[in-house]
Amino acid sequence: MSIFKKVAKVAALAKSPQGRRAIAQAKRYAQDPKNKEKIDRVVNKVKGRGRSH
């Protein structure tokens, strides 16, 4: 499956009621300070990987 078809599927999901519920749940999860710290840690780890070589 091409990347464009995958993006189109994700976009269609985001517009569906189920996708909207998932997005709202993710936003609530991200607002919790403990979860925000976890998210920031993972993002920094992923970003740092490319520069460690």
N, CA, C and O atoms as a Tripos MOL2 file, in Angstrom:
@<TRIPOS>MOLECULE
protein
  212   211    53     0     0
PROTEIN
NO_CHARGES

@<TRIPOS>ATOM
      1 N           0.8540   -1.1760    0.0000 N.3       1 MET1
      2 CA          0.0000    0.0000    0.0000 C.3       1 MET1
      3 C           0.9000    1.2400    0.0000 C.2       1 MET1
      4 O           1.8510    1.3240    0.7780 O.2       1 MET1
      5 N           0.5980    2.1840   -0.8640 N.am      2 SER2
      6 CA          1.4100    3.3830   -0.9570 C.3       2 SER2
      7 C           1.1730    4.2930    0.2460 C.2       2 SER2
      8 O           0.1580    4.1890    0.9350 O.2       2 SER2
      9 N           2.1040    5.1600    0.4750 N.am      3 ILE3
     10 CA          2.0120    6.0930    1.6000 C.3       3 ILE3
     11 C           0.7960    7.0020    1.4490 C.2       3 ILE3
     12 O           0.1790    7.3810    2.4440 O.2       3 ILE3
     13 N           0.4540    7.3490    0.2270 N.am      4 PHE4
     14 CA         -0.6800    8.2400    0.0010 C.3       4 PHE4
     15 C          -2.0010    7.5660    0.3570 C.2       4 PHE4
     16 O          -2.9100    8.2080    0.8820 O.2       4 PHE4
     17 N          -2.1030    6.2810    0.0720 N.am      5 LYS5
     18 CA         -3.3160    5.5460    0.4330 C.3       5 LYS5
     19 C          -3.4310    5.4310    1.9480 C.2       5 LYS5
     20 O          -4.5290    5.5150    2.4990 O.2       5 LYS5
     21 N          -2.2930    5.2370    2.6210 N.am      6 LYS6
     22 CA         -2.3010    5.1600    4.0850 C.3       6 LYS6
     23 C          -2.7240    6.4850    4.6940 C.2       6 LYS6
     24 O          -3.5020    6.5140    5.6480 O.2       6 LYS6
     25 N          -2.2160    7.5810    4.1490 N.am      7 VAL7
     26 CA         -2.5800    8.9110    4.6410 C.3       7 VAL7
     27 C          -4.0650    9.1650    4.4120 C.2       7 VAL7
     28 O          -4.7380    9.7430    5.2650 O.2       7 VAL7
     29 N          -4.5730    8.7370    3.2660 N.am      8 ALA8
     30 CA         -5.9940    8.9220    2.9680 C.3       8 ALA8
     31 C          -6.8540    8.1330    3.9580 C.2       8 ALA8
     32 O          -7.9040    8.6160    4.3820 O.2       8 ALA8
     33 N          -6.4220    6.9340    4.3270 N.am      9 LYS9
     34 CA         -7.1690    6.1310    5.2970 C.3       9 LYS9
     35 C          -7.1730    6.8100    6.6670 C.2       9 LYS9
     36 O          -8.1980    6.8430    7.3480 O.2       9 LYS9
     37 N          -6.0290    7.3470    7.0610 N.am     10 VAL10
     38 CA         -5.9430    8.0360    8.3520 C.3      10 VAL10
     39 C          -6.8250    9.2750    8.3390 C.2      10 VAL10
     40 O          -7.5120    9.5560    9.3210 O.2      10 VAL10
     41 N          -6.8120   10.0080    7.2510 N.am     11 ALA11
     42 CA         -7.6530   11.1970    7.1460 C.3      11 ALA11
     43 C          -9.1320   10.8300    7.2160 C.2      11 ALA11
     44 O          -9.9160   11.5310    7.8580 O.2      11 ALA11
     45 N          -9.5140    9.7470    6.5670 N.am     12 ALA12
     46 CA        -10.9090    9.3070    6.6070 C.3      12 ALA12
     47 C         -11.2880    8.8810    8.0220 C.2      12 ALA12
     48 O         -12.3910    9.1770    8.4820 O.2      12 ALA12
     49 N         -10.3900    8.1940    8.7120 N.am     13 LEU13
     50 CA        -10.6550    7.7900   10.0890 C.3      13 LEU13
     51 C         -10.8300    9.0130   10.9840 C.2      13 LEU13
     52 O         -11.7240    9.0440   11.8300 O.2      13 LEU13
     53 N          -9.9880   10.0060   10.8020 N.am     14 ALA14
     54 CA        -10.0550   11.2090   11.6380 C.3      14 ALA14
     55 C         -11.3870   11.9380   11.4840 C.2      14 ALA14
     56 O         -11.8400   12.6100   12.4110 O.2      14 ALA14
     57 N         -12.0060   11.8080   10.3330 N.am     15 LYS15
     58 CA        -13.2890   12.4800   10.0890 C.3      15 LYS15
     59 C         -14.4850   11.6700   10.5750 C.2      15 LYS15
     60 O         -15.5890   12.2010   10.6870 O.2      15 LYS15
     61 N         -14.2720   10.3900   10.8630 N.am     16 SER16
     62 CA        -15.3780    9.5320   11.2860 C.3      16 SER16
     63 C         -15.6770    9.7510   12.7740 C.2      16 SER16
     64 O         -14.8210   10.2530   13.5030 O.2      16 SER16
     65 N         -16.8690    9.3860   13.2310 N.am     17 PRO17
     66 CA        -17.1940    9.5210   14.6600 C.3      17 PRO17
     67 C         -16.2240    8.7460   15.5550 C.2      17 PRO17
     68 O         -15.8350    9.2260   16.6200 O.2      17 PRO17
     69 N         -15.8410    7.5590   15.1200 N.am     18 GLN18
     70 CA        -14.9060    6.7530   15.8970 C.3      18 GLN18
     71 C         -13.5410    7.4430   15.9760 C.2      18 GLN18
     72 O         -12.9030    7.4450   17.0280 O.2      18 GLN18
     73 N         -13.1050    8.0180   14.8790 N.am     19 GLY19
     74 CA        -11.8330    8.7310   14.8550 C.3      19 GLY19
     75 C         -11.8590    9.9760   15.7240 C.2      19 GLY19
     76 O         -10.8830   10.2930   16.4030 O.2      19 GLY19
     77 N         -12.9800   10.6770   15.6970 N.am     20 ARG20
     78 CA        -13.1170   11.8780   16.5380 C.3      20 ARG20
     79 C         -13.0570   11.5240   18.0120 C.2      20 ARG20
     80 O         -12.4580   12.2480   18.8070 O.2      20 ARG20
     81 N         -13.6880   10.3940   18.3810 N.am     21 ARG21
     82 CA        -13.6320    9.9440   19.7840 C.3      21 ARG21
     83 C         -12.1930    9.6070   20.1740 C.2      21 ARG21
     84 O         -11.7480    9.9530   21.2690 O.2      21 ARG21
     85 N         -11.4700    8.9370   19.2850 N.am     22 ALA22
     86 CA        -10.0850    8.5630   19.5700 C.3      22 ALA22
     87 C          -9.2090    9.8050   19.7250 C.2      22 ALA22
     88 O          -8.3440    9.8520   20.5990 O.2      22 ALA22
     89 N          -9.4310   10.8030   18.8810 N.am     23 ILE23
     90 CA         -8.6630   12.0490   18.9630 C.3      23 ILE23
     91 C          -8.9630   12.7740   20.2630 C.2      23 ILE23
     92 O          -8.0500   13.2720   20.9210 O.2      23 ILE23
     93 N         -10.2410   12.8380   20.6430 N.am     24 ALA24
     94 CA        -10.6190   13.4920   21.9010 C.3      24 ALA24
     95 C         -10.0020   12.7780   23.0910 C.2      24 ALA24
     96 O          -9.5410   13.4180   24.0370 O.2      24 ALA24
     97 N          -9.9930   11.4510   23.0440 N.am     25 GLN25
     98 CA         -9.3970   10.6780   24.1320 C.3      25 GLN25
     99 C          -7.8910   10.9320   24.2070 C.2      25 GLN25
    100 O          -7.3430   11.0770   25.3000 O.2      25 GLN25
    101 N          -7.2290   10.9860   23.0740 N.am     26 ALA26
    102 CA         -5.7900   11.2500   23.0470 C.3      26 ALA26
    103 C          -5.4770   12.6450   23.5960 C.2      26 ALA26
    104 O          -4.4890   12.8280   24.3070 O.2      26 ALA26
    105 N          -6.3170   13.6180   23.2660 N.am     27 LYS27
    106 CA         -6.1060   14.9760   23.7840 C.3      27 LYS27
    107 C          -6.2620   15.0180   25.2970 C.2      27 LYS27
    108 O          -5.4800   15.6740   25.9860 O.2      27 LYS27
    109 N          -7.2790   14.3150   25.8230 N.am     28 ARG28
    110 CA         -7.4610   14.2550   27.2800 C.3      28 ARG28
    111 C          -6.2590   13.5890   27.9450 C.2      28 ARG28
    112 O          -5.7800   14.0460   28.9830 O.2      28 ARG28
    113 N          -5.7820   12.5180   27.3460 N.am     29 TYR29
    114 CA         -4.6280   11.7940   27.8760 C.3      29 TYR29
    115 C          -3.4020   12.7070   27.9020 C.2      29 TYR29
    116 O          -2.6480   12.7120   28.8740 O.2      29 TYR29
    117 N          -3.2110   13.4680   26.8440 N.am     30 ALA30
    118 CA         -2.0270   14.3210   26.7300 C.3      30 ALA30
    119 C          -2.0690   15.4980   27.6950 C.2      30 ALA30
    120 O          -1.0210   16.0660   28.0030 O.2      30 ALA30
    121 N          -3.2420   15.8810   28.1800 N.am     31 GLN31
    122 CA         -3.3430   17.0180   29.0900 C.3      31 GLN31
    123 C          -2.9310   16.6750   30.5160 C.2      31 GLN31
    124 O          -2.6130   17.5720   31.2970 O.2      31 GLN31
    125 N          -2.9300   15.3880   30.8690 N.am     32 ASP32
    126 CA         -2.5320   14.9660   32.2090 C.3      32 ASP32
    127 C          -1.0220   15.1990   32.3570 C.2      32 ASP32
    128 O          -0.2480   14.7290   31.5230 O.2      32 ASP32
    129 N          -0.5880   15.9170   33.4050 N.am     33 PRO33
    130 CA          0.8390   16.2360   33.5560 C.3      33 PRO33
    131 C           1.7510   15.0050   33.5780 C.2      33 PRO33
    132 O           2.8440   15.0450   33.0130 O.2      33 PRO33
    133 N           1.3270   13.9270   34.2100 N.am     34 LYS34
    134 CA          2.1580   12.7210   34.2400 C.3      34 LYS34
    135 C           2.3210   12.1420   32.8440 C.2      34 LYS34
    136 O           3.4170   11.7430   32.4510 O.2      34 LYS34
    137 N           1.2300   12.1010   32.1040 N.am     35 ASN35
    138 CA          1.2890   11.5680   30.7430 C.3      35 ASN35
    139 C           2.0690   12.4890   29.8240 C.2      35 ASN35
    140 O           2.7910   12.0250   28.9420 O.2      35 ASN35
    141 N           1.9280   13.7810   30.0230 N.am     36 LYS36
    142 CA          2.6660   14.7530   29.2090 C.3      36 LYS36
    143 C           4.1710   14.5450   29.3830 C.2      36 LYS36
    144 O           4.9340   14.6230   28.4200 O.2      36 LYS36
    145 N           4.5840   14.2820   30.6130 N.am     37 GLU37
    146 CA          6.0050   14.0330   30.8770 C.3      37 GLU37
    147 C           6.4720   12.7790   30.1420 C.2      37 GLU37
    148 O           7.5570   12.7650   29.5590 O.2      37 GLU37
    149 N           5.6540   11.7260   30.1700 N.am     38 LYS38
    150 CA          5.9940   10.4880   29.4620 C.3      38 LYS38
    151 C           6.1090   10.7440   27.9580 C.2      38 LYS38
    152 O           7.0470   10.2860   27.3070 O.2      38 LYS38
    153 N           5.1490   11.4750   27.4280 N.am     39 ILE39
    154 CA          5.1470   11.7790   25.9920 C.3      39 ILE39
    155 C           6.3970   12.5700   25.6220 C.2      39 ILE39
    156 O           7.0560   12.2620   24.6290 O.2      39 ILE39
    157 N           6.7260   13.5900   26.4180 N.am     40 ASP40
    158 CA          7.9070   14.4090   26.1400 C.3      40 ASP40
    159 C           9.1780   13.5660   26.1760 C.2      40 ASP40
    160 O          10.0750   13.7530   25.3530 O.2      40 ASP40
    161 N           9.2560   12.6330   27.1350 N.am     41 ARG41
    162 CA         10.4260   11.7720   27.2520 C.3      41 ARG41
    163 C          10.5950   10.9120   26.0030 C.2      41 ARG41
    164 O          11.7020   10.7800   25.4800 O.2      41 ARG41
    165 N           9.5050   10.3320   25.5320 N.am     42 VAL42
    166 CA          9.5620    9.4780   24.3440 C.3      42 VAL42
    167 C           9.9220   10.2990   23.1050 C.2      42 VAL42
    168 O          10.7420    9.8750   22.2910 O.2      42 VAL42
    169 N           9.3120   11.4650   22.9680 N.am     43 VAL43
    170 CA          9.6010   12.3210   21.8060 C.3      43 VAL43
    171 C          11.0730   12.7120   21.7940 C.2      43 VAL43
    172 O          11.7210   12.6600   20.7490 O.2      43 VAL43
    173 N          11.6040   13.1030   22.9490 N.am     44 ASN44
    174 CA         13.0150   13.4860   23.0200 C.3      44 ASN44
    175 C          13.9220   12.3070   22.7150 C.2      44 ASN44
    176 O          14.9630   12.4750   22.0790 O.2      44 ASN44
    177 N          13.5430   11.1220   23.1580 N.am     45 LYS45
    178 CA         14.3360    9.9260   22.8920 C.3      45 LYS45
    179 C          14.3590    9.6230   21.3970 C.2      45 LYS45
    180 O          15.4080    9.3190   20.8300 O.2      45 LYS45
    181 N          13.1850    9.7110   20.7650 N.am     46 VAL46
    182 CA         13.1020    9.4300   19.3300 C.3      46 VAL46
    183 C          13.8730   10.4800   18.5310 C.2      46 VAL46
    184 O          14.5970   10.1430   17.5940 O.2      46 VAL46
    185 N          13.7210   11.7330   18.8980 N.am     47 LYS47
    186 CA         14.4360   12.7950   18.1900 C.3      47 LYS47
    187 C          15.9420   12.6600   18.3580 C.2      47 LYS47
    188 O          16.7010   12.9310   17.4280 O.2      47 LYS47
    189 N          16.3680   12.2450   19.5280 N.am     48 GLY48
    190 CA         17.7900   12.1310   19.8220 C.3      48 GLY48
    191 C          18.4670   10.9910   19.1090 C.2      48 GLY48
    192 O          19.6790   11.0350   18.8990 O.2      48 GLY48
    193 N          17.7190    9.9620   18.7240 N.am     49 ARG49
    194 CA         18.3110    8.7970   18.0740 C.3      49 ARG49
    195 C          19.0290    9.1510   16.7910 C.2      49 ARG49
    196 O          20.1100    8.6240   16.5250 O.2      49 ARG49
    197 N          18.4620   10.0200   15.9990 N.am     50 GLY50
    198 CA         19.0690   10.3600   14.7060 C.3      50 GLY50
    199 C          20.3730   11.1110   14.8490 C.2      50 GLY50
    200 O          21.1910   11.0990   13.9290 O.2      50 GLY50
    201 N          20.5850   11.7510   15.9520 N.am     51 ARG51
    202 CA         21.7810   12.5680   16.1430 C.3      51 ARG51
    203 C          22.8820   11.8550   16.9130 C.2      51 ARG51
    204 O          23.9760   12.4000   17.0570 O.2      51 ARG51
    205 N          22.6210   10.6460   17.4140 N.am     52 SER52
    206 CA         23.5880    9.9870   18.2770 C.3      52 SER52
    207 C          24.7260    9.3170   17.5210 C.2      52 SER52
    208 O          25.6910    8.8740   18.1430 O.2      52 SER52
    209 N          24.6410    9.2300   16.1820 N.am     53 HIS53
    210 CA         25.6870    8.5550   15.4120 C.3      53 HIS53
    211 C          26.7940    9.4670   15.0290 C.2      53 HIS53
    212 O          27.7480    9.0410   14.3780 O.2      53 HIS53
@<TRIPOS>BOND
     1     1     2 1
     2     2     3 1
     3     3     4 2
     4     3     5 am
     5     5     6 1
     6     6     7 1
     7     7     8 2
     8     7     9 am
     9     9    10 1
    10    10    11 1
    11    11    12 2
    12    11    13 am
    13    13    14 1
    14    14    15 1
    15    15    16 2
    16    15    17 am
    17    17    18 1
    18    18    19 1
    19    19    20 2
    20    19    21 am
    21    21    22 1
    22    22    23 1
    23    23    24 2
    24    23    25 am
    25    25    26 1
    26    26    27 1
    27    27    28 2
    28    27    29 am
    29    29    30 1
    30    30    31 1
    31    31    32 2
    32    31    33 am
    33    33    34 1
    34    34    35 1
    35    35    36 2
    36    35    37 am
    37    37    38 1
    38    38    39 1
    39    39    40 2
    40    39    41 am
    41    41    42 1
    42    42    43 1
    43    43    44 2
    44    43    45 am
    45    45    46 1
    46    46    47 1
    47    47    48 2
    48    47    49 am
    49    49    50 1
    50    50    51 1
    51    51    52 2
    52    51    53 am
    53    53    54 1
    54    54    55 1
    55    55    56 2
    56    55    57 am
    57    57    58 1
    58    58    59 1
    59    59    60 2
    60    59    61 am
    61    61    62 1
    62    62    63 1
    63    63    64 2
    64    63    65 am
    65    65    66 1
    66    66    67 1
    67    67    68 2
    68    67    69 am
    69    69    70 1
    70    70    71 1
    71    71    72 2
    72    71    73 am
    73    73    74 1
    74    74    75 1
    75    75    76 2
    76    75    77 am
    77    77    78 1
    78    78    79 1
    79    79    80 2
    80    79    81 am
    81    81    82 1
    82    82    83 1
    83    83    84 2
    84    83    85 am
    85    85    86 1
    86    86    87 1
    87    87    88 2
    88    87    89 am
    89    89    90 1
    90    90    91 1
    91    91    92 2
    92    91    93 am
    93    93    94 1
    94    94    95 1
    95    95    96 2
    96    95    97 am
    97    97    98 1
    98    98    99 1
    99    99   100 2
   100    99   101 am
   101   101   102 1
   102   102   103 1
   103   103   104 2
   104   103   105 am
   105   105   106 1
   106   106   107 1
   107   107   108 2
   108   107   109 am
   109   109   110 1
   110   110   111 1
   111   111   112 2
   112   111   113 am
   113   113   114 1
   114   114   115 1
   115   115   116 2
   116   115   117 am
   117   117   118 1
   118   118   119 1
   119   119   120 2
   120   119   121 am
   121   121   122 1
   122   122   123 1
   123   123   124 2
   124   123   125 am
   125   125   126 1
   126   126   127 1
   127   127   128 2
   128   127   129 am
   129   129   130 1
   130   130   131 1
   131   131   132 2
   132   131   133 am
   133   133   134 1
   134   134   135 1
   135   135   136 2
   136   135   137 am
   137   137   138 1
   138   138   139 1
   139   139   140 2
   140   139   141 am
   141   141   142 1
   142   142   143 1
   143   143   144 2
   144   143   145 am
   145   145   146 1
   146   146   147 1
   147   147   148 2
   148   147   149 am
   149   149   150 1
   150   150   151 1
   151   151   152 2
   152   151   153 am
   153   153   154 1
   154   154   155 1
   155   155   156 2
   156   155   157 am
   157   157   158 1
   158   158   159 1
   159   159   160 2
   160   159   161 am
   161   161   162 1
   162   162   163 1
   163   163   164 2
   164   163   165 am
   165   165   166 1
   166   166   167 1
   167   167   168 2
   168   167   169 am
   169   169   170 1
   170   170   171 1
   171   171   172 2
   172   171   173 am
   173   173   174 1
   174   174   175 1
   175   175   176 2
   176   175   177 am
   177   177   178 1
   178   178   179 1
   179   179   180 2
   180   179   181 am
   181   181   182 1
   182   182   183 1
   183   183   184 2
   184   183   185 am
   185   185   186 1
   186   186   187 1
   187   187   188 2
   188   187   189 am
   189   189   190 1
   190   190   191 1
   191   191   192 2
   192   191   193 am
   193   193   194 1
   194   194   195 1
   195   195   196 2
   196   195   197 am
   197   197   198 1
   198   198   199 1
   199   199   200 2
   200   199   201 am
   201   201   202 1
   202   202   203 1
   203   203   204 2
   204   203   205 am
   205   205   206 1
   206   206   207 1
   207   207   208 2
   208   207   209 am
   209   209   210 1
   210   210   211 1
   211   211   212 2
@<TRIPOS>SUBSTRUCTURE
     1 MET1         2 RESIDUE 1 A MET
     2 SER2         6 RESIDUE 1 A SER
     3 ILE3        10 RESIDUE 1 A ILE
     4 PHE4        14 RESIDUE 1 A PHE
     5 LYS5        18 RESIDUE 1 A LYS
     6 LYS6        22 RESIDUE 1 A LYS
     7 VAL7        26 RESIDUE 1 A VAL
     8 ALA8        30 RESIDUE 1 A ALA
     9 LYS9        34 RESIDUE 1 A LYS
    10 VAL10       38 RESIDUE 1 A VAL
    11 ALA11       42 RESIDUE 1 A ALA
    12 ALA12       46 RESIDUE 1 A ALA
    13 LEU13       50 RESIDUE 1 A LEU
    14 ALA14       54 RESIDUE 1 A ALA
    15 LYS15       58 RESIDUE 1 A LYS
    16 SER16       62 RESIDUE 1 A SER
    17 PRO17       66 RESIDUE 1 A PRO
    18 GLN18       70 RESIDUE 1 A GLN
    19 GLY19       74 RESIDUE 1 A GLY
    20 ARG20       78 RESIDUE 1 A ARG
    21 ARG21       82 RESIDUE 1 A ARG
    22 ALA22       86 RESIDUE 1 A ALA
    23 ILE23       90 RESIDUE 1 A ILE
    24 ALA24       94 RESIDUE 1 A ALA
    25 GLN25       98 RESIDUE 1 A GLN
    26 ALA26      102 RESIDUE 1 A ALA
    27 LYS27      106 RESIDUE 1 A LYS
    28 ARG28      110 RESIDUE 1 A ARG
    29 TYR29      114 RESIDUE 1 A TYR
    30 ALA30      118 RESIDUE 1 A ALA
    31 GLN31      122 RESIDUE 1 A GLN
    32 ASP32      126 RESIDUE 1 A ASP
    33 PRO33      130 RESIDUE 1 A PRO
    34 LYS34      134 RESIDUE 1 A LYS
    35 ASN35      138 RESIDUE 1 A ASN
    36 LYS36      142 RESIDUE 1 A LYS
    37 GLU37      146 RESIDUE 1 A GLU
    38 LYS38      150 RESIDUE 1 A LYS
    39 ILE39      154 RESIDUE 1 A ILE
    40 ASP40      158 RESIDUE 1 A ASP
    41 ARG41      162 RESIDUE 1 A ARG
    42 VAL42      166 RESIDUE 1 A VAL
    43 VAL43      170 RESIDUE 1 A VAL
    44 ASN44      174 RESIDUE 1 A ASN
    45 LYS45      178 RESIDUE 1 A LYS
    46 VAL46      182 RESIDUE 1 A VAL
    47 LYS47      186 RESIDUE 1 A LYS
    48 GLY48      190 RESIDUE 1 A GLY
    49 ARG49      194 RESIDUE 1 A ARG
    50 GLY50      198 RESIDUE 1 A GLY
    51 ARG51      202 RESIDUE 1 A ARG
    52 SER52      206 RESIDUE 1 A SER
    53 HIS53      210 RESIDUE 1 A HIS
